[in-house]
């Protein structure tokens, strides 16, 4: 996890605690919306639960979160809610895409590209971010 936090901190110019919260929000989203597919990644990514625990509570997210709530919890609606949470942490849409790419690159390294494709395909709309 420290390596991923350092990578996100460097690539997005975030403070390490914000990077950890952002990673945690994404990991929580994956855990809740693609549990079977994401399980292997979460098991192998040491510190994933700590990052999830450090993430802001789900359900916030300003306008994007409200739109996500109107669209339903999972899938594209859930992605909008996640985007809102990440925007509340100060990330722009380009940063959100960069964050997803960093997380998926680490996932490819840890559990393989095929497994990461399964995670992306389990959540409608996620592929536009990775």
Secondary structure, 3 states (H helix, E strand, C coil): CHHHHHHHHHHHCCCHHHHHHHHHHHHHHHHHHCHHHHHHHHHHCCCHHHHHHHCCCCCCCHHHHHHHHHHCCCHHHHHHHHHHHHHHCCCCHHHHHHHHHHHHHHHHHHHCHHHHHHHHHHCCCHHHCC
